[in-house]
Amino acid sequence: MEINLSRKFGSNKKVLITGGAGFIGSAVIRKLLKDTEAKIINIDKLTYASDLTSIEKTLNALGNESKKRYSFHKIDLCDADATNKIVRQISPDIIIHLAAESHVDRSIEGPKVFLQSNIIGTFNILNAALSNYLLLSQQKKEEFIFHHVSTDEVFGSLEEDGFFNEKTAYSPRSPYSATKASSDFLVNAWFHTYGLPILITNCSNNYGPWQFPEKLIPVVINKALNNLEIPIYGDGLNIRDWLYVDDHVEALIYVICKGKIGESYCIGGNNEKTNIECVKEICSNLDRINPKSKKYENNITFIKDRLGHDKRYAIDASKIKLELGWEPKTKFSEGINLTVEWYFNNLDWVTSILNK
């Protein structure tokens, strides 16, 4: 089912994206630059995991007209004054809130920054959005959307059967997922208490080109290519549902164009894999792309399990399929092949990011 992008993302629309220098945020911006005429405002505090290279390449490829409708502002959402100022200055039609600290291991080692970014940062952008929303004309109010992008990790852990859906009780088990759950609750509260028009999406594990090389898939690719040990937590049987980033971006756009205000939508890839299956498939692709005297999977090593490691995540995405007409297009075998090939052909980028 196709969607009409011009109504929500026409040349008269202003879309503010928080965390637009992150993996998913930059993918959203690239999509909007290529397929819409909307004005795009990217705000990001530029942490260690931020990178604007993919956006800059897209802008250079598309030319001056695209450059005229894109702007970047270095802003930390924890700075309430700066956040209020930029939102008031721009008066966006749509806010896509992606800014978040997202690495579970880092949240275990240092949870405070996750509380600041994911909870206080969300609180500040919500307050800024509401203050500006109340000043809008009635027509603008009816068109305004605050879209909060969250994770399936807020739901906790599944056993061998069952799936997360929009009615699953929250049960976060890491500092990261607890702060994301808190941000979801704040967004819901601003809708029910203040009437701010919101949408919430909870997605499964994303992967694809341009992902910061601390997440599982790029870590495995980089370790393998450098003939280093490939670490896997515990027994490698933890299960994740893998969602190709371009599919996720398309789902976010479907939700903005067709979603019901105040609702949440679960976005999954229908690609459940154990960690060891995922790693072996990466190694198999590398054996084909860059064969060596021994198989890459010989470098797999099992290490002490992560604290509070959730057993299984899996999403029932029937609501977004039935109500909005979206479903994932990319099978894991296809997506992981594209991803491995991209990293192999962009090792200079990986090196520059790791050196930074």
Summary of the structure (lengths in Angstrom):
residues: 356
radius of gyration: 19.9
end to end distance: 42.2
largest distance: 67.5
contacts: 1209
relative contact order: 0.13
helix: 49%
strand: 17%
